[in-house]
Amino acid sequence: MNVLGAQFNSAGMSIPRALLGREFRAALINRYFQVFCALSLLGGVTASLFSEDANAAGFLVLQIALYFVSLFALLAGVSSAQGEREEWQLLFTQPVPRTAYVIGKFLALFSIFGAVLLLLFLPALISGSAPRSLALLYLQTLLLAAAFLSLGLAAGFLAHDRAQAIIIGVSAWLVLLVGVDLIALFAARWPVFQNWPDVWVAVLMLNPLDSFRIEALFALQQIPAEAANKTPLANWWIEHAAAWFALISIFWSAALITIAGWRLNRWEE
């Protein structure tokens, strides 16, 4: 019995390792990752060489993280989800829960993104930027990447083909990047909405891109803290900005991975 139990445990442990290794190999040949590696290195060197001071380098890295990291994380997730669509029937015959494929893809992509992001941050660190601020920005950028990797995986599994998945994913990215802010800006012009400022603050807080942008700008001292002292909710947000962003990014990642797993469990063809 002990021998059989040991063999079962060994086989049980080998399945996650094999799945994760398979996803790592697939992620390494993902063309979006290859392009992102080059852009990260180029962006990091550019921010280091052409910034007037250390704070300016951090601000440039922030802009790259906000636009390029979120977009390429999304595209990498879509590509990973759609890349093996023709093999799904074969994969689903294996003794592995379907949700494990989603989690395996996410962990592989997340790990590789964590390594690639060093190409973006190390040049700024070498040039003399504050290590503590850069380390915090790195961790926050990694959490932002996790949220958009999950969004890409969800879009990839929900769509019927790669083109539709890219349209769904990029549309969601654009809405989060500029759409929410534009809606809040236009709505704020109406007197009836001006009486409820905390409603719009809450909308911005729930958006991972806005939450990331505001927290990072305050952390880099690009915005004085007094600028947020308008409403009780805004004050609370700024006082707990880092913890809130970590919470909201983890929530988005978990929710989207759950949606992707649910879709994969219902997939029949």
Secondary structure as UniProt FT lines:
FT   HELIX           2..28
FT   HELIX           31..49
FT   HELIX           54..64
FT   HELIX           65..69
FT   HELIX           70..82
FT   TURN            83..84
FT   HELIX           85..87
FT   HELIX           88..91
FT   TURN            92..93
FT   HELIX           98..126
FT   TURN            127..128
FT   HELIX           131..158
FT   HELIX           162..174
FT   HELIX           175..179
FT   HELIX           180..187
FT   TURN            188..189
FT   HELIX           191..194
FT   HELIX           197..206
FT   HELIX           208..219
FT   TURN            220..221
FT   HELIX           225..228
FT   TURN            229..230
FT   HELIX           232..239
FT   HELIX           241..265
//
